[in-house]
Amino acid sequence: MSDCCSPKGYRWVFSERSARAEAKRYRRKGLDATSRRIVDYLKAQGVAGRTVLEVGGGIGAIQLELLKAGAARAVSIELTPTYEDIARQLLEEAGLADRVERKVMDFAQAAAQVDSADVVVLNRVICCYPDMPRLAGAAAEHAREVLLMSFPRRTWWTAAALWLANSLLFLMRREFHIFLHPPERIIATSESRGLREVLDQKGVLWIVAALRRVSAA
Ligand SMILES: C[S@@+](CC[C@H](N)C(=O)[O-])C[C@H]1O[C@@H](n2cnc3c(N)ncnc32)[C@H](O)[C@@H]1O
């Protein structure tokens, strides 16, 4: 991890308290709009029997929804340990604990220890990590069929909002930074690993992109 960010910084931003609040919101209202776009796209394509790898999935709501829709198994790789207790509670409540394996590690650093999956998901993760090529490249290499990602649009309003947020984080010495990695570079990095973009859905803040593996001729 680079100088901008530290494990302490991640734990402050993604605290146990915020994880519990997210779980409460998910129990009451279900998925938020961006996560819903990802799950709807994958359900429309068909997830029955597929394996799922979610990187930076937080409380694991997307994995839960994909398993309920018929996915076979899921692996969660999460950098911050604060989600683990509440994520396990949600899995137990849904009766799905035996179909998800959760590991706490930096996927960009430890990708070689993780098996590939049919479906790989990174929802709002790339903007929380300094080394985009390493993270997006490893995710693309692990996607046997499809890679789903969301990341911020590069507009004047997202640039202004992130500048403000990063200035506050710096002033508070929080050892965390939010990155506006250029969307075209994220896509190019993934495509260089044998995938091709099939979805580029722009919301006000977030782009949801899907890339499929190009079958060998
Ligand atoms: C903004 S949160 C998004 C959580 C969830 N995906 C969502 O959209 O609600 C970003 C998450 O990505 C995780 N993360 C960032 N870089 C990571 C990496 N290299 N490996 C694993 N997790 C990572 C962080 O720990 C954090 O939980």
The ligand as a Gaussian input file, in Angstrom:
#p B3LYP/6-31G(d) Opt

LIG

0 1
 C      -16.327000       2.096000      -0.672000
 S      -16.148000       0.498000       0.038000
 C      -17.323000      -0.417000      -0.941000
 C      -17.929000      -1.581000      -0.192000
 C      -18.986000      -2.312000      -1.023000
 N      -18.396000      -2.899000      -2.210000
 C      -20.089000      -1.358000      -1.404000
 O      -20.110000      -0.890000      -2.544000
 O      -20.931000      -1.077000      -0.544000
 C      -14.601000      -0.058000      -0.665000
 C      -14.152000      -1.382000      -0.084000
 O      -13.092000      -1.899000      -0.861000
 C      -12.167000      -2.542000       0.004000
 N      -10.892000      -2.635000      -0.710000
 C      -10.184000      -1.606000      -1.249000
 N       -9.063000      -2.078000      -1.832000
 C       -9.069000      -3.421000      -1.669000
 C       -8.152000      -4.463000      -2.025000
 N       -7.017000      -4.185000      -2.664000
 N       -8.456000      -5.735000      -1.688000
 C       -9.627000      -6.011000      -1.020000
 N      -10.524000      -5.067000      -0.655000
 C      -10.249000      -3.792000      -0.968000
 C      -12.165000      -1.635000       1.224000
 O      -11.697000      -2.316000       2.377000
 C      -13.647000      -1.275000       1.336000
 O      -14.332000      -2.187000       2.132000

